[in-house]
């Protein structure tokens, strides 16, 4: 069983700049999927903002980021980051989800999505937002 925990930072229009900066600091590979790339544009002004981004360096450094859509609340002091847990199997992620969900507020139920076999988001009883998913190759063009 392999589980990776990655800080997931939330921005309002600055995710690409932040990822590029972290890439310049830590090196490695940078990946960015915009709302347009993912065919998930709900506001034309946000089409080129980051829906999913990551910097992954050979030394083990990992950070993920996205731009919170304007239709959702965002306060850097309230939801500046998520803890992202990515596993190799649906059973592994489902088992972790079940444990984290005790006393939690589910934001996005654990279910298949367009980019992964399972994805879900919840705020645990301590106020920490967790994003869980199964690792998969990006399907964006």
DOFI-989997 format. One line per field, with one value per atom (N, C-alpha, C, O): residue number from 1; residue in three letters; atom name; x, y, z. Coordinates in nm, 3 decimals, m for minus. Example, Ala and Ser with C-alpha at 12.3 -4.5 7.8 and 13.67 -1.06 7.14 Angstrom:
<recs>
n = c(1,1,1,1,2,2,2,2)
res = c(ALA,ALA,ALA,ALA,SER,SER,SER,SER)
atom = c(N,CA,C,O,N,CA,C,O)
X = c(1.319,1.230,1.320,1.424,1.285,1.367,1.290,1.341)
Y = c(m0.569,m0.450,m0.330,m0.332,m0.225,m0.106,0.003,0.114)
Z = c(0.780,0.780,0.780,0.846,0.708,0.714,0.787,0.804)
</recs>
This chain:
<recs>
n = c(1,1,1,1,2,2,2,2,3,3,3,3,4,4,4,4,5,5,5,5,6,6,6,6,7,7,7,7,8,8,8,8,9,9,9,9,10,10,10,10,11,11,11,11,12,12,12,12,13,13,13,13,14,14,14,14,15,15,15,15,16,16,16,16,17,17,17,17,18,18,18,18,19,19,19,19,20,20,20,20,21,21,21,21,22,22,22,22,23,23,23,23,24,24,24,24,25,25,25,25,26,26,26,26,27,27,27,27,28,28,28,28,29,29,29,29,30,30,30,30,31,31,31,31,32,32,32,32,33,33,33,33,34,34,34,34,35,35,35,35,36,36,36,36,37,37,37,37,38,38,38,38,39,39,39,39,40,40,40,40,41,41,41,41,42,42,42,42,43,43,43,43,44,44,44,44,45,45,45,45,46,46,46,46,47,47,47,47,48,48,48,48,49,49,49,49,50,50,50,50,51,51,51,51,52,52,52,52,53,53,53,53,54,54,54,54,55,55,55,55,56,56,56,56,57,57,57,57,58,58,58,58,59,59,59,59,60,60,60,60,61,61,61,61,62,62,62,62,63,63,63,63,64,64,64,64,65,65,65,65,66,66,66,66,67,67,67,67,68,68,68,68,69,69,69,69,70,70,70,70,71,71,71,71,72,72,72,72,73,73,73,73,74,74,74,74,75,75,75,75,76,76,76,76,77,77,77,77,78,78,78,78,79,79,79,79,80,80,80,80,81,81,81,81,82,82,82,82,83,83,83,83,84,84,84,84,85,85,85,85,86,86,86,86,87,87,87,87,88,88,88,88,89,89,89,89,90,90,90,90,91,91,91,91,92,92,92,92,93,93,93,93,94,94,94,94,95,95,95,95,96,96,96,96,97,97,97,97,98,98,98,98,99,99,99,99,100,100,100,100,101,101,101,101,102,102,102,102,103,103,103,103,104,104,104,104,105,105,105,105,106,106,106,106,107,107,107,107,108,108,108,108,109,109,109,109,110,110,110,110,111,111,111,111,112,112,112,112,113,113,113,113,114,114,114,114,115,115,115,115,116,116,116,116,117,117,117,117,118,118,118,118,119,119,119,119,120,120,120,120,121,121,121,121,122,122,122,122,123,123,123,123,124,124,124,124,125,125,125,125,126,126,126,126,127,127,127,127,128,128,128,128,129,129,129,129,130,130,130,130,131,131,131,131,132,132,132,132,133,133,133,133,134,134,134,134,135,135,135,135,136,136,136,136,137,137,137,137,138,138,138,138,139,139,139,139,140,140,140,140,141,141,141,141)
res = c(UNK,UNK,UNK,UNK,UNK,UNK,UNK,UNK,UNK,UNK,UNK,UNK,UNK,UNK,UNK,UNK,UNK,UNK,UNK,UNK,UNK,UNK,UNK,UNK,UNK,UNK,UNK,UNK,UNK,UNK,UNK,UNK,UNK,UNK,UNK,UNK,UNK,UNK,UNK,UNK,UNK,UNK,UNK,UNK,UNK,UNK,UNK,UNK,UNK,UNK,UNK,UNK,UNK,UNK,UNK,UNK,UNK,UNK,UNK,UNK,UNK,UNK,UNK,UNK,UNK,UNK,UNK,UNK,UNK,UNK,UNK,UNK,UNK,UNK,UNK,UNK,UNK,UNK,UNK,UNK,UNK,UNK,UNK,UNK,UNK,UNK,UNK,UNK,UNK,UNK,UNK,UNK,UNK,UNK,UNK,UNK,UNK,UNK,UNK,UNK,UNK,UNK,UNK,UNK,UNK,UNK,UNK,UNK,UNK,UNK,UNK,UNK,UNK,UNK,UNK,UNK,UNK,UNK,UNK,UNK,UNK,UNK,UNK,UNK,UNK,UNK,UNK,UNK,UNK,UNK,UNK,UNK,UNK,UNK,UNK,UNK,UNK,UNK,UNK,UNK,UNK,UNK,UNK,UNK,UNK,UNK,UNK,UNK,UNK,UNK,UNK,UNK,UNK,UNK,UNK,UNK,UNK,UNK,UNK,UNK,UNK,UNK,UNK,UNK,UNK,UNK,UNK,UNK,UNK,UNK,UNK,UNK,UNK,UNK,UNK,UNK,UNK,UNK,UNK,UNK,UNK,UNK,UNK,UNK,UNK,UNK,UNK,UNK,UNK,UNK,UNK,UNK,UNK,UNK,UNK,UNK,UNK,UNK,UNK,UNK,UNK,UNK,UNK,UNK,UNK,UNK,UNK,UNK,UNK,UNK,UNK,UNK,UNK,UNK,UNK,UNK,UNK,UNK,UNK,UNK,UNK,UNK,UNK,UNK,UNK,UNK,UNK,UNK,UNK,UNK,UNK,UNK,UNK,UNK,UNK,UNK,UNK,UNK,UNK,UNK,UNK,UNK,UNK,UNK,UNK,UNK,UNK,UNK,UNK,UNK,UNK,UNK,UNK,UNK,UNK,UNK,UNK,UNK,UNK,UNK,UNK,UNK,UNK,UNK,UNK,UNK,UNK,UNK,UNK,UNK,UNK,UNK,UNK,UNK,UNK,UNK,UNK,UNK,UNK,UNK,UNK,UNK,UNK,UNK,UNK,UNK,UNK,UNK,UNK,UNK,UNK,UNK,UNK,UNK,UNK,UNK,UNK,UNK,UNK,UNK,UNK,UNK,UNK,UNK,UNK,UNK,UNK,UNK,UNK,UNK,UNK,UNK,UNK,UNK,UNK,UNK,UNK,UNK,UNK,UNK,UNK,UNK,UNK,UNK,UNK,UNK,UNK,UNK,UNK,UNK,UNK,UNK,UNK,UNK,UNK,UNK,UNK,UNK,UNK,UNK,UNK,UNK,UNK,UNK,UNK,UNK,UNK,UNK,UNK,UNK,UNK,UNK,UNK,UNK,UNK,UNK,UNK,UNK,UNK,UNK,UNK,UNK,UNK,UNK,UNK,UNK,UNK,UNK,UNK,UNK,UNK,UNK,UNK,UNK,UNK,UNK,UNK,UNK,UNK,UNK,UNK,UNK,UNK,UNK,UNK,UNK,UNK,UNK,UNK,UNK,UNK,UNK,UNK,UNK,UNK,UNK,UNK,UNK,UNK,UNK,UNK,UNK,UNK,UNK,UNK,UNK,UNK,UNK,UNK,UNK,UNK,UNK,UNK,UNK,UNK,UNK,UNK,UNK,UNK,UNK,UNK,UNK,UNK,UNK,UNK,UNK,UNK,UNK,UNK,UNK,UNK,UNK,UNK,UNK,UNK,UNK,UNK,UNK,UNK,UNK,UNK,UNK,UNK,UNK,UNK,UNK,UNK,UNK,UNK,UNK,UNK,UNK,UNK,UNK,UNK,UNK,UNK,UNK,UNK,UNK,UNK,UNK,UNK,UNK,UNK,UNK,UNK,UNK,UNK,UNK,UNK,UNK,UNK,UNK,UNK,UNK,UNK,UNK,UNK,UNK,UNK,UNK,UNK,UNK,UNK,UNK,UNK,UNK,UNK,UNK,UNK,UNK,UNK,UNK,UNK,UNK,UNK,UNK,UNK,UNK,UNK,UNK,UNK,UNK,UNK,UNK,UNK,UNK,UNK,UNK,UNK,UNK,UNK,UNK,UNK,UNK,UNK,UNK,UNK,UNK,UNK,UNK,UNK,UNK,UNK,UNK,UNK,UNK,UNK,UNK,UNK,UNK,UNK,UNK,UNK,UNK,UNK,UNK,UNK,UNK,UNK,UNK,UNK,UNK,UNK,UNK,UNK,UNK,UNK,UNK,UNK,UNK,UNK,UNK,UNK,UNK,UNK,UNK,UNK,UNK,UNK,UNK,UNK,UNK)
atom = c(N,CA,C,O,N,CA,C,O,N,CA,C,O,N,CA,C,O,N,CA,C,O,N,CA,C,O,N,CA,C,O,N,CA,C,O,N,CA,C,O,N,CA,C,O,N,CA,C,O,N,CA,C,O,N,CA,C,O,N,CA,C,O,N,CA,C,O,N,CA,C,O,N,CA,C,O,N,CA,C,O,N,CA,C,O,N,CA,C,O,N,CA,C,O,N,CA,C,O,N,CA,C,O,N,CA,C,O,N,CA,C,O,N,CA,C,O,N,CA,C,O,N,CA,C,O,N,CA,C,O,N,CA,C,O,N,CA,C,O,N,CA,C,O,N,CA,C,O,N,CA,C,O,N,CA,C,O,N,CA,C,O,N,CA,C,O,N,CA,C,O,N,CA,C,O,N,CA,C,O,N,CA,C,O,N,CA,C,O,N,CA,C,O,N,CA,C,O,N,CA,C,O,N,CA,C,O,N,CA,C,O,N,CA,C,O,N,CA,C,O,N,CA,C,O,N,CA,C,O,N,CA,C,O,N,CA,C,O,N,CA,C,O,N,CA,C,O,N,CA,C,O,N,CA,C,O,N,CA,C,O,N,CA,C,O,N,CA,C,O,N,CA,C,O,N,CA,C,O,N,CA,C,O,N,CA,C,O,N,CA,C,O,N,CA,C,O,N,CA,C,O,N,CA,C,O,N,CA,C,O,N,CA,C,O,N,CA,C,O,N,CA,C,O,N,CA,C,O,N,CA,C,O,N,CA,C,O,N,CA,C,O,N,CA,C,O,N,CA,C,O,N,CA,C,O,N,CA,C,O,N,CA,C,O,N,CA,C,O,N,CA,C,O,N,CA,C,O,N,CA,C,O,N,CA,C,O,N,CA,C,O,N,CA,C,O,N,CA,C,O,N,CA,C,O,N,CA,C,O,N,CA,C,O,N,CA,C,O,N,CA,C,O,N,CA,C,O,N,CA,C,O,N,CA,C,O,N,CA,C,O,N,CA,C,O,N,CA,C,O,N,CA,C,O,N,CA,C,O,N,CA,C,O,N,CA,C,O,N,CA,C,O,N,CA,C,O,N,CA,C,O,N,CA,C,O,N,CA,C,O,N,CA,C,O,N,CA,C,O,N,CA,C,O,N,CA,C,O,N,CA,C,O,N,CA,C,O,N,CA,C,O,N,CA,C,O,N,CA,C,O,N,CA,C,O,N,CA,C,O,N,CA,C,O,N,CA,C,O,N,CA,C,O,N,CA,C,O,N,CA,C,O,N,CA,C,O,N,CA,C,O,N,CA,C,O,N,CA,C,O,N,CA,C,O,N,CA,C,O,N,CA,C,O,N,CA,C,O,N,CA,C,O,N,CA,C,O,N,CA,C,O,N,CA,C,O,N,CA,C,O,N,CA,C,O,N,CA,C,O,N,CA,C,O)
X = c(0.085,0.000,0.089,0.184,0.056,0.129,0.032,m0.068,0.058,m0.024,0.070,0.174,0.032,0.110,0.022,m0.094,0.074,0.003,0.073,0.194,m0.006,0.049,m0.029,m0.152,0.039,m0.029,m0.096,m0.035,m0.220,m0.300,m0.338,m0.423,m0.276,m0.293,m0.402,m0.412,m0.482,m0.593,m0.568,m0.526,m0.595,m0.572,m0.695,m0.788,m0.694,m0.799,m0.729,m0.708,m0.693,m0.631,m0.478,m0.418,m0.415,m0.269,m0.205,m0.084,m0.282,m0.227,m0.114,m0.012,m0.130,m0.024,0.105,0.213,0.094,0.214,0.279,0.402,0.198,0.254,0.324,0.434,0.260,0.323,0.454,0.553,0.454,0.577,0.687,0.803,0.649,0.747,0.803,0.924,0.715,0.761,0.848,0.945,0.812,0.893,1.032,1.132,1.037,1.167,1.252,1.375,1.188,1.259,1.303,1.419,1.212,1.237,1.274,1.322,1.253,1.280,1.174,1.062,1.211,1.118,1.029,1.064,0.912,0.815,0.696,0.655,0.642,0.522,0.413,0.438,0.293,0.177,0.063,0.037,m0.005,m0.117,m0.231,m0.211,m0.351,m0.472,m0.566,m0.602,m0.606,m0.698,m0.843,m0.870,m0.934,m1.076,m1.113,m1.194,m1.054,m1.082,m1.029,m1.099,m0.907,m0.849,m0.940,m0.955,m1.001,m1.084,m1.230,m1.315,m1.259,m1.396,m1.492,m1.600,m1.450,m1.528,m1.537,m1.529,m1.553,m1.561,m1.701,m1.798,m1.712,m1.841,m1.847,m1.955,m1.732,m1.723,m1.612,m1.497,m1.643,m1.541,m1.416,m1.306,m1.432,m1.317,m1.220,m1.104,m1.267,m1.184,m1.135,m1.075,m1.161,m1.128,m0.981,m0.950,m0.891,m0.748,m0.689,m0.567,m0.774,m0.724,m0.701,m0.750,m0.627,m0.584,m0.693,m0.736,m0.737,m0.830,m0.751,m0.795,m0.635,m0.546,m0.404,m0.376,m0.315,m0.175,m0.087,m0.127,0.034,0.127,0.271,0.304,0.355,0.500,0.548,0.518,0.625,0.678,0.827,0.866,0.908,1.054,1.109,1.049,1.223,1.288,1.325,1.340,1.339,1.376,1.257,1.272,1.139,1.021,0.929,0.818,0.971,0.884,0.763,0.776,0.648,0.524,0.436,0.427,0.372,0.270,0.167,0.202,0.041,m0.067,m0.134,m0.124,m0.201,m0.269,m0.381,m0.381,m0.478,m0.583,m0.638,m0.616,m0.712,m0.780,m0.925,m1.000,m0.964,m1.101,m1.192,m1.168,m1.294,m1.384,m1.452,m1.476,m1.483,m1.545,m1.681,m1.725,m1.748,m1.879,m1.870,m1.972,m1.748,m1.728,m1.660,m1.579,m1.692,m1.624,m1.476,m1.438,m1.396,m1.253,m1.199,m1.220,m1.132,m1.069,m0.936,m0.936,m0.824,m0.695,m0.676,m0.596,m0.748,m0.738,m0.830,m0.816,m0.924,m1.021,m0.995,m0.993,m0.975,m0.953,m0.833,m0.842,m0.722,m0.601,m0.537,m0.457,m0.572,m0.513,m0.604,m0.693,m0.578,m0.639,m0.525,m0.410,m0.553,m0.458,m0.506,m0.618,m0.423,m0.459,m0.395,m0.274,m0.478,m0.430,m0.462,m0.578,m0.358,m0.373,m0.320,m0.207,m0.400,m0.360,m0.362,m0.409,m0.312,m0.303,m0.430,m0.451,m0.517,m0.635,m0.761,m0.755,m0.873,m1.001,m1.032,m1.085,m1.000,m1.028,m0.950,m1.003,m0.826,m0.740,m0.796,m0.802,m0.835,m0.889,m1.024,m1.051,m1.109,m1.241,m1.227,m1.303,m1.131,m1.110,m1.065,m1.112,m0.975,m0.931,m1.047,m1.064,m1.125,m1.240,m1.336,m1.381,m1.367,m1.462,m1.417,m1.500,m1.289,m1.238,m1.240,m1.281,m1.197,m1.195,m1.336,m1.356,m1.434,m1.570,m1.645,m1.749,m1.594,m1.661,m1.661,m1.555,m1.779,m1.793,m1.760,m1.749,m1.743,m1.702,m1.822,m1.933,m1.796,m1.891,m1.842,m1.734,m1.919,m1.879,m1.913,m2.028,m1.811,m1.826,m1.856,m1.943,m1.784,m1.801,m1.796,m1.690,m1.907,m1.906,m1.802,m1.774,m1.747,m1.649,m1.719,m1.811,m1.675,m1.740,m1.646,m1.551,m1.673,m1.594,m1.609,m1.713,m1.504,m1.508,m1.451,m1.408,m1.450,m1.399,m1.250,m1.200,m1.176,m1.031,m0.973,m0.853,m1.054,m1.001,m1.113,m1.230,m1.077,m1.179,m1.256,m1.372,m1.194,m1.261,m1.206,m1.085,m1.295,m1.257,m1.360,m1.480,m1.315,m1.406,m1.338,m1.215,m1.419,m1.367,m1.454,m1.577,m1.388,m1.462,m1.383,m1.261,m1.456,m1.392,m1.408,m1.520,m1.295,m1.301,m1.350,m1.370,m1.367,m1.423,m1.332,m1.374,m1.208,m1.115,m1.107,m1.031,m1.187,m1.190,m1.088,m1.071,m1.020,m0.921,m0.992,m1.065,m0.970,m1.030,m0.936,m0.818,m0.991,m0.917,m0.974,m1.096,m0.885,m0.922,m0.859,m0.738,m0.940,m0.890,m0.921,m1.030,m0.823,m0.849,m0.754,m0.655,m0.787,m0.705,m0.614,m0.661,m0.486,m0.390,m0.425,m0.454,m0.422,m0.447,m0.378,m0.342,m0.359,m0.297,m0.395,m0.516,m0.345,m0.429,m0.488,m0.419,m0.615,m0.682,m0.696,m0.760,m0.637,m0.646,m0.559,m0.457,m0.599,m0.520,m0.382,m0.305)
Y = c(m0.118,0.000,0.124,0.134,0.218,0.344,0.459,0.464,0.551,0.670,0.790,0.788,0.893,1.016,1.129,1.140,1.213,1.328,1.452,1.467,1.540,1.658,1.781,1.779,1.887,2.014,2.063,2.064,2.104,2.153,2.297,2.321,2.392,2.534,2.594,2.561,2.681,2.742,2.891,2.960,2.938,3.077,3.131,3.057,3.259,3.323,3.392,3.514,3.313,3.368,3.367,3.407,3.324,3.326,3.188,3.177,3.083,2.948,2.922,2.864,2.964,2.941,3.011,2.952,3.136,3.211,3.144,3.135,3.097,3.029,2.900,2.872,2.821,2.696,2.723,2.653,2.823,2.858,2.901,2.868,2.975,3.016,2.895,2.881,2.806,2.687,2.600,2.538,2.594,2.519,2.581,2.510,2.715,2.781,2.758,2.758,2.739,2.716,2.571,2.544,2.478,2.336,2.253,2.141,2.307,2.229,2.123,2.134,2.019,1.910,1.938,2.014,1.877,1.890,1.972,1.964,2.051,2.127,2.081,2.060,2.064,2.027,2.120,2.146,2.170,2.260,2.220,2.203,2.204,2.179,2.294,2.318,2.366,2.478,2.427,2.313,2.514,2.479,2.450,2.361,2.525,2.501,2.364,2.289,2.329,2.198,2.085,1.983,2.102,1.998,2.006,1.930,2.098,2.116,2.143,2.085,2.232,2.262,2.414,2.462,2.487,2.634,2.674,2.645,2.739,2.789,2.941,2.999,3.003,3.148,3.172,3.135,3.233,3.254,3.326,3.300,3.415,3.488,3.395,3.431,3.275,3.181,3.063,2.970,3.066,2.952,2.911,2.792,3.007,2.976,2.971,2.961,2.977,2.961,2.812,2.726,2.785,2.649,2.572,2.611,2.462,2.371,2.268,2.224,2.231,2.138,2.168,2.181,2.179,2.200,2.134,2.113,2.102,2.034,2.061,2.073,2.072,2.069,1.945,1.925,1.863,1.739,1.732,1.725,1.735,1.732,1.594,1.519,1.563,1.434,1.414,1.300,1.522,1.511,1.479,1.471,1.462,1.429,1.547,1.527,1.669,1.785,1.774,1.744,1.798,1.799,1.911,1.930,1.984,2.080,2.084,2.079,2.093,2.107,2.242,2.299,2.292,2.421,2.432,2.366,2.518,2.552,2.689,2.744,2.744,2.871,2.844,2.782,2.891,2.875,2.959,3.079,2.900,2.978,3.090,3.078,3.198,3.315,3.281,3.350,3.177,3.139,3.073,3.056,3.036,2.972,3.069,3.152,3.058,3.145,3.110,2.994,3.210,3.188,3.294,3.414,3.249,3.337,3.273,3.163,3.336,3.272,3.231,3.143,3.294,3.255,3.140,3.081,3.107,3.003,2.877,2.767,2.890,2.772,2.789,2.767,2.830,2.855,2.726,2.732,2.611,2.487,2.369,2.376,2.260,2.130,2.035,2.063,1.925,1.814,1.712,1.661,1.683,1.592,1.456,1.446,1.353,1.216,1.140,1.128,1.089,1.018,0.876,0.858,0.778,0.639,0.564,0.614,0.440,0.358,0.281,0.239,0.260,0.178,0.242,0.316,0.211,0.263,0.210,0.283,0.084,0.026,0.098,0.123,0.130,0.200,0.339,0.378,0.412,0.547,0.541,0.622,0.446,0.434,0.405,0.458,0.321,0.289,0.413,0.436,0.492,0.615,0.715,0.781,0.725,0.814,0.782,0.871,0.654,0.612,0.658,0.699,0.650,0.691,0.843,0.894,0.915,1.061,1.119,1.227,1.050,1.102,1.101,1.165,1.030,1.027,1.167,1.223,1.223,1.356,1.468,1.584,1.436,1.534,1.594,1.542,1.705,1.764,1.731,1.775,1.654,1.612,1.724,1.767,1.772,1.876,1.814,1.862,1.708,1.634,1.486,1.436,1.415,1.273,1.195,1.228,1.093,1.007,0.930,0.852,0.954,0.893,0.905,0.983,0.830,0.846,0.988,1.051,1.036,1.167,1.154,1.046,1.264,1.262,1.239,1.206,1.257,1.245,1.135,1.109,1.070,0.966,0.868,0.905,0.744,0.646,0.684,0.647,0.759,0.806,0.941,0.964,1.030,1.162,1.205,1.183,1.266,1.322,1.429,1.433,1.515,1.622,1.632,1.624,1.651,1.669,1.758,1.772,1.818,1.895,1.811,1.784,1.771,1.681,1.756,1.877,1.682,1.740,1.844,1.913,1.855,1.955,2.077,2.170,2.078,2.191,2.182,2.279,2.068,2.050,1.993,1.894,2.054,2.005,1.904,1.931,1.788,1.677,1.648,1.647,1.624,1.582,1.445,1.430,1.345,1.210,1.167,1.192,1.102,1.047,0.934,0.911,0.863,0.754,0.810,0.878,0.782,0.832,0.779,0.661,0.868,0.828,0.927,1.038,0.886,0.975,1.085,1.060,1.206,1.317,1.288,1.238,1.320,1.299,1.429,1.432,1.535,1.664,1.663,1.595,1.737,1.740,1.799,1.807)
Z = c(0.000,0.000,0.000,0.078,m0.089,m0.096,m0.085,m0.158,0.006,0.022,0.024,0.089,m0.050,m0.052,m0.001,m0.040,0.086,0.136,0.079,0.091,0.019,m0.048,m0.004,m0.002,0.029,0.056,m0.071,m0.178,m0.059,m0.171,m0.139,m0.053,m0.206,m0.178,m0.266,m0.384,m0.208,m0.279,m0.299,m0.207,m0.420,m0.456,m0.527,m0.559,m0.552,m0.632,m0.748,m0.747,m0.850,m0.970,m0.970,m1.070,m0.862,m0.854,m0.852,m0.831,m0.874,m0.862,m0.962,m0.924,m1.085,m1.185,m1.144,m1.149,m1.104,m1.061,m0.941,m0.934,m0.847,m0.729,m0.769,m0.723,m0.855,m0.900,m0.974,m0.954,m1.059,m1.132,m1.035,m1.055,m0.932,m0.833,m0.759,m0.746,m0.710,m0.638,m0.728,m0.683,m0.855,m0.952,m0.965,m0.974,m0.965,m0.976,m0.852,m0.860,m0.739,m0.614,m0.601,m0.569,m0.624,m0.597,m0.718,m0.703,m0.840,m0.961,m0.981,m0.931,m1.056,m1.081,m1.200,m1.290,m1.198,m1.306,m1.259,m1.144,m1.352,m1.322,m1.417,m1.536,m1.364,m1.446,m1.410,m1.293,m1.512,m1.491,m1.584,m1.704,m1.527,m1.603,m1.573,m1.458,m1.678,m1.659,m1.660,m1.698,m1.618,m1.626,m1.771,m1.798,m1.865,m2.007,m2.049,m2.118,m2.009,m2.042,m1.995,m2.064,m1.878,m1.817,m1.863,m1.816,m1.954,m2.004,m1.888,m1.881,m1.797,m1.679,m1.658,m1.545,m1.768,m1.760,m1.718,m1.789,m1.604,m1.559,m1.567,m1.560,m1.582,m1.601,m1.703,m1.678,m1.818,m1.921,m1.869,m1.918,m1.772,m1.717,m1.644,m1.623,m1.605,m1.529,m1.613,m1.560,m1.743,m1.830,m1.822,m1.823,m1.815,m1.812,m1.672,m1.656,m1.571,m1.435,m1.407,m1.480,m1.303,m1.271,m1.197,m1.088,m1.258,m1.191,m1.111,m1.005,m1.162,m1.093,m1.138,m1.257,m1.041,m1.073,m0.969,m0.855,m1.011,m0.920,m0.959,m1.077,m0.859,m0.878,m0.805,m0.688,m0.877,m0.818,m0.850,m0.967,m0.746,m0.763,m0.727,m0.651,m0.784,m0.758,m0.612,m0.567,m0.537,m0.396,m0.306,m0.184,m0.366,m0.288,m0.262,m0.212,m0.293,m0.274,m0.366,m0.485,m0.309,m0.384,m0.328,m0.207,m0.418,m0.378,m0.491,m0.609,m0.453,m0.549,m0.526,m0.418,m0.629,m0.615,m0.716,m0.820,m0.682,m0.778,m0.748,m0.641,m0.846,m0.830,m0.792,m0.868,m0.675,m0.628,m0.718,m0.733,m0.778,m0.864,m0.786,m0.666,m0.855,m0.791,m0.731,m0.639,m0.781,m0.728,m0.591,m0.523,m0.548,m0.419,m0.322,m0.364,m0.195,m0.099,m0.088,m0.102,m0.063,m0.044,0.050,0.029,0.151,0.247,0.283,0.339,0.252,0.278,0.424,0.453,0.513,0.653,0.689,0.796,0.601,0.628,0.548,0.604,0.417,0.334,0.241,0.121,0.300,0.221,0.169,0.076,0.227,0.179,0.209,0.294,0.138,0.164,0.194,0.158,0.259,0.266,0.164,0.175,0.067,m0.041,m0.015,0.003,m0.014,0.005,m0.123,m0.163,m0.185,m0.312,m0.292,m0.246,m0.326,m0.310,m0.441,m0.543,m0.436,m0.556,m0.587,m0.701,m0.487,m0.513,m0.454,m0.355,m0.517,m0.469,m0.330,m0.246,m0.304,m0.172,m0.063,0.045,m0.092,0.004,0.035,0.152,m0.067,m0.048,0.022,0.110,m0.016,0.047,0.197,0.277,0.233,0.375,0.453,0.564,0.396,0.462,0.471,0.573,0.363,0.360,0.473,0.545,0.487,0.591,0.729,0.811,0.756,0.886,0.902,1.007,0.799,0.808,0.812,0.868,0.755,0.745,0.878,0.890,0.977,1.107,1.168,1.196,1.186,1.243,1.146,1.187,1.018,0.917,0.844,0.851,0.775,0.682,0.542,0.502,0.469,0.334,0.237,0.225,0.166,0.066,m0.070,m0.143,m0.103,m0.229,m0.194,m0.157,m0.206,m0.171,m0.252,m0.367,m0.190,m0.257,m0.368,m0.343,m0.491,m0.608,m0.728,m0.724,m0.834,m0.956,m1.011,m0.994,m1.076,m1.140,m1.281,m1.322,m1.352,m1.489,m1.499,m1.607,m1.390,m1.397,m1.310,m1.316,m1.230,m1.142,m1.104,m1.104,m1.073,m1.035,m0.908,m0.893,m0.816,m0.695,m0.655,m0.661,m0.615,m0.565,m0.462,m0.480,m0.354,m0.256,m0.173,m0.164,m0.113,m0.029,0.096,0.088,0.210,0.335,0.429,0.418,0.522,0.629,0.755,0.800,0.811,0.927,1.052,1.050,1.157,1.279,1.343,1.436,1.294,1.345,1.254,1.281,1.147,1.055,0.943,0.869,0.927,0.821,0.698,0.708,0.583,0.459,0.395,0.372,0.366,0.305,0.167,0.148,0.072,m0.063,m0.081,m0.069,m0.111,m0.132,m0.274,m0.325,m0.339,m0.471,m0.502,m0.433,m0.609,m0.658,m0.768,m0.859,m0.759,m0.857,m0.995,m1.011,m1.093,m1.232,m1.324,m1.284,m1.446,m1.544,m1.582,m1.593,m1.602,m1.643,m1.780,m1.869,m1.798,m1.927,m2.004,m2.109,m1.953,m2.021,m2.146,m2.149,m2.250,m2.374,m2.354,m2.449)
</recs>
